[in-house]
Amino acid sequence: MTGETQEEAGPRALSSALVAKGALSPDWLPSFEAVPRELFVPDRIWPGVADGTRQNPLVDRSRDPEGWRNAVYSDIPLTTQWDDGRHHGDGLGTTPTSSNSMPTMVASMLRDLDVRPGVRVLEIGTGTGWNAGLLAHRLGDLNVVSVEYDADVARGARANLERAGLSPTVVEGDGRDGWARGGPYDRIIATCSLLSIPPAWLEQSAPGAVIVAPFGTEYGGEQIVRLTVSDDGTRAVGTFTGGSAFMRLRQQRTPRPPFAEYLHGVPWPADGVRSTTTLSPRDAGEWFQQFVIGLAVPGAFWRAERYDDAAYTLWIHSRDKQSWASADYERGRTEYEVYQSGPRCLWSEVEAAHHWWTAQGRPTHARFGLTATPTGQTPWLDSPENPVPQQASHAAARPSPFP
């Protein structure tokens, strides 16, 4: 829709495009047309692309009103804040930390939520307020509570909602805690990605409640999960419905120490043990493969150190900074050099997870599911009785020379 004129770009055109894609169900069409996205987008935005791979330069409404409107009514995410509000200026910041989500994703998650008249909804991550506004229009202000951690973002959302003639409850707080005063809730939806389902959400759910959330792994990759809460609130079980790329819930972000901290001051290759592998580092870095590997290899993440000619080193690090692995990628090769160090053999774990996935027939998201309880969660394939094997307990371990 980027090429449309200012007159053509608008709520009706966007809604029609979402219906044509199959993302927007007919029952949500009136709300999408009555709650225009433009009322929830600030004057300064950084448009993204549909696959989330890059950010485009700033579009300022005061300088380019037509470009701004075309961006607003395109099916793309719009970054509205960088670096938790610390970034200022026209350039790109380091990390996007608040946005107006891609309309296709908004519509498909609301479809998964399966709301009915009279249900009460808890939203985690108000952002600009558009999602809360759509819910309030459909269900009524009194049936919608939205929790936002950033006070400035929450104030902006309230102003946007007021401008749209809507007034759901917007609470400033830690999304992990939900908002017990408004419970129990029939539906919970998160617009930020999670590493784990907070226990408070189960506690505040009505029997049979539905939870829809982007669920990511520490290693990488992310999928939307749709869970149904048991009548006694002790667990929630469900499957994944499709890919996503949301900003992580702030309290579940994990630190990424510098590469050098893992080498403990010892010159390369430090104490790394050399081997080779036929698994391409590229196959360990694809988005869905990241997700599968992350389910099977907890407490680890990857980063890339890039060189000329598309070559790079895939570094895998453990959260506790005790283990690391490196795998060197060069185009045209079929065998790749690997070094591993620490009590966990991280590349071996990643390789085992990838081989397990291949042996299962390379299943897509639809065969994976999740069981969440107040004490943790278990990913599974095909049924809760078939948990994803945790490779950390299977890979060979050896003592680390570092404390």
SVG drawing of the C-alpha trace seen along z (x, -y; Angstrom):
<svg xmlns="http://www.w3.org/2000/svg" viewBox="-22 -20 69 59">
<polyline fill="none" stroke="black" stroke-width="0.4" points="0.0,0.0 3.0,-2.3 2.3,-3.6 -1.2,-4.8 -2.2,-8.4 -3.2,-10.2 -6.9,-9.9 -6.7,-6.1 -4.8,-5.2 -7.1,-4.8 -8.9,-2.5 -11.2,-1.0 -8.4,-0.2 -6.3,1.3 -9.2,3.4 -10.0,4.7 -6.4,5.7 -6.4,7.6 -9.6,9.4 -8.2,10.3 -5.1,11.8 -7.3,13.8 -5.9,12.1 -9.0,10.1 -12.1,12.0 -15.4,10.4 -16.5,9.9 -13.6,7.5 -14.1,5.5 -16.4,2.8 -13.9,2.1 -10.9,1.8 -12.9,-0.7 -14.2,-2.6 -10.9,-2.8 -8.4,-4.2 -4.8,-3.4 -3.7,-7.0 -5.2,-8.1 -2.7,-5.9 0.5,-6.8 2.7,-9.7 3.9,-12.2 7.4,-10.8 7.8,-7.1 10.4,-4.7 8.6,-2.3 9.7,1.3 9.3,4.1 6.9,7.0 9.6,9.6 11.1,7.4 14.6,7.5 15.2,3.8 14.1,0.3 13.5,-2.5 14.5,-6.1 12.3,-8.5 9.0,-9.7 7.9,-13.0 4.3,-14.0 5.1,-17.7 7.6,-17.3 5.9,-14.5 2.2,-14.1 1.5,-11.9 4.4,-9.6 3.3,-9.4 -0.2,-8.5 0.9,-5.9 3.2,-4.3 0.4,-4.3 -2.0,-2.5 0.6,0.0 0.8,3.5 4.1,2.8 5.2,2.3 6.0,-1.3 8.7,-1.9 7.6,-4.7 10.4,-4.5 14.0,-3.5 16.1,-2.4 13.4,-2.8 13.0,-6.4 16.7,-7.4 17.2,-7.9 16.5,-11.3 17.0,-12.7 16.0,-11.7 18.4,-8.7 17.9,-5.1 18.5,-4.2 20.1,-0.9 17.0,1.1 13.3,0.5 11.4,0.6 7.9,-0.5 5.9,-0.3 2.5,-0.2 2.4,3.4 2.0,4.7 -1.8,4.7 -1.7,8.3 -0.3,9.5 -2.8,7.4 -5.7,8.8 -4.5,12.5 -3.8,12.3 -7.3,10.8 -8.8,13.6 -6.9,16.2 -8.2,14.5 -11.8,15.4 -13.6,12.8 -17.4,13.0 -19.8,10.3 -19.3,9.8 -15.8,11.3 -13.2,9.5 -9.8,9.0 -6.4,8.2 -3.8,6.8 -0.1,6.7 1.8,4.0 -0.4,1.1 2.1,-0.6 0.3,-3.3 -3.1,-2.0 -4.4,-0.8 -5.0,2.8 -6.7,1.8 -8.8,-0.6 -10.0,2.1 -10.8,4.4 -12.7,1.6 -14.7,0.8 -15.7,4.4 -16.3,5.3 -16.9,2.0 -14.5,-0.1 -15.4,1.6 -14.3,5.0 -10.8,4.1 -7.7,3.6 -4.3,2.8 -1.0,2.8 2.0,0.7 5.3,0.6 6.6,-2.7 4.8,-5.7 5.4,-8.0 4.1,-5.4 1.0,-4.8 0.3,-8.6 0.5,-8.7 -1.8,-5.7 -4.4,-7.3 -4.3,-10.5 -4.7,-8.4 -7.7,-6.5 -9.4,-9.6 -9.0,-11.2 -10.7,-8.1 -13.6,-8.4 -12.5,-5.3 -11.6,-4.8 -10.5,-1.3 -8.5,-1.0 -4.8,-1.7 -2.6,-0.7 1.1,-1.6 2.8,1.5 4.8,4.7 3.0,6.8 4.2,10.0 1.9,9.1 -1.2,8.6 -3.8,6.5 -5.7,8.6 -8.2,5.8 -9.8,6.3 -9.9,10.1 -10.8,12.8 -10.2,12.4 -11.7,14.5 -9.0,13.6 -5.3,12.4 -3.3,11.1 0.3,9.9 1.8,7.5 5.3,8.2 7.2,11.4 7.8,13.7 10.4,16.3 7.9,17.7 4.2,17.4 3.9,15.4 2.2,17.3 0.0,14.3 -1.7,14.6 -2.9,18.1 -4.0,16.9 -6.1,14.1 -7.7,16.3 -11.3,17.5 -11.8,21.2 -11.3,22.0 -9.7,18.6 -7.6,18.1 -4.1,16.7 -2.6,15.4 1.0,14.3 4.2,14.1 6.5,16.8 10.2,16.6 13.2,18.6 16.5,17.2 18.3,18.7 16.1,16.8 12.9,17.3 9.4,16.6 5.9,17.9 2.4,17.0 1.0,19.4 -2.7,19.9 -3.3,21.5 -6.4,22.6 -6.4,22.4 -7.6,25.3 -10.7,24.9 -8.6,25.0 -6.0,22.5 -3.1,24.8 -2.0,25.0 -2.6,23.7 -2.1,25.9 -2.1,25.0 -0.4,24.9 1.5,22.3 -0.4,20.6 2.3,18.8 5.5,16.8 6.0,13.3 8.7,10.8 7.7,8.7 9.8,6.7 10.6,8.6 8.8,7.9 11.3,5.7 11.5,7.8 12.3,10.9 15.2,9.4 18.4,11.3 21.8,9.6 24.2,10.1 27.8,9.8 30.6,8.8 32.4,11.7 35.6,11.1 33.9,11.9 33.6,15.5 37.3,15.9 38.2,14.8 41.3,12.9 42.8,15.9 44.1,15.4 42.1,17.0 41.2,19.9 41.4,19.7 40.7,23.3 38.3,24.1 38.4,27.6 38.5,27.7 36.2,29.9 34.3,29.8 30.6,30.0 28.6,30.6 25.7,28.6 25.9,25.1 25.8,22.2 23.2,20.7 20.8,23.6 21.3,22.9 20.4,19.3 17.2,19.4 14.2,17.9 12.1,21.1 15.2,23.2 16.2,20.8 12.9,21.3 13.2,25.1 16.8,25.0 15.8,22.6 13.1,25.0 15.7,27.7 18.7,25.8 17.7,23.6 19.9,20.8 21.9,20.2 21.8,17.5 23.7,16.7 25.3,13.7 27.1,13.2 30.5,11.6 30.5,10.7 33.4,10.4 33.8,9.7 32.3,11.9 29.3,12.9 31.5,14.9 30.8,14.8 31.3,16.6 28.2,17.8 28.9,17.5 26.8,19.4 27.0,18.3 25.5,19.6 23.6,17.3 25.9,18.0 29.0,17.0 30.7,20.4 30.4,21.9 30.8,20.8 31.1,22.2 32.0,20.8 31.1,22.0 32.7,20.3 30.6,19.9 32.0,19.4 30.1,19.6 30.6,22.8 31.9,24.9 30.3,28.1 32.3,28.6 32.7,25.9 35.3,25.3 33.9,25.3 35.4,24.5 33.7,25.3 34.6,24.4 33.1,24.8 30.9,27.4 28.3,27.3 29.2,28.3 26.9,25.7 27.5,26.5 26.9,30.2 23.7,29.3 22.6,27.1 23.6,29.8 21.7,32.5 18.5,30.2 18.7,29.7 19.2,33.4 16.2,34.2 14.0,31.7 15.1,33.2 14.4,36.7 10.9,35.7 10.3,34.7 11.1,31.0 7.8,30.2 6.3,26.7 4.9,24.6 1.5,26.3 2.9,29.5 4.5,27.7 2.7,26.8 3.3,25.6 2.1,26.5 2.5,23.7 2.2,24.0 3.0,21.6 6.4,23.3 7.5,23.4 6.6,24.6 7.2,27.6 7.3,27.4 6.1,30.5 5.6,32.0 2.2,33.3 1.0,33.9 1.8,32.9 3.0,36.4 5.8,35.9 8.0,33.1 10.8,31.6 14.0,33.3 16.3,30.9 19.7,31.2 21.5,29.6 21.1,32.8 22.2,35.0 25.3,33.3 28.7,34.3 29.9,32.1 33.4,31.4 34.7,29.3 35.3,25.6 38.7,24.2 36.9,21.0 35.1,20.3"/>
</svg>
